[in-house]
Amino acid sequence: MVKGTDHLEKDASEIPVENRNQWKTLDFQLCIVLWQSIEPNVLEILRSFKTCCSLWKNAQDIFANDIQSLFDSANRAFSLKQTNHDMTSHIAKAKAAVEELK
């Protein structure tokens, strides 16, 4: 018996041979539903993954690790400029940016 979560957690190679063709057909249909529910700018990143499991795992890798926060922290650290001559303030901002990256 194939469970619905099998498609998010298992690859086709993990499905018994006698159920594999049916599983692949259903997996493709579920992928279409997933693709239709994803925002267009995110879909560009994930469309190349052709199984529910690969799409799901890659979406988790991209979004569960809070990539946007990491990018924002790195951007702050690399774009620091000393705009006034207050060196203490500048060093404090630099230390805060480095801490965020950690």
Protein Blocks (a to p, Z undefined) as FASTA:
>chain_A
ZZfklmmmpcfklpcfklmmmmmmmmmmmmmmmmmmpcfklmmmmmmpmbfklmmmmmmm
mmmnommlmmmmmmmmmmgccfblcfklmmmmmmmmmmmmZZ
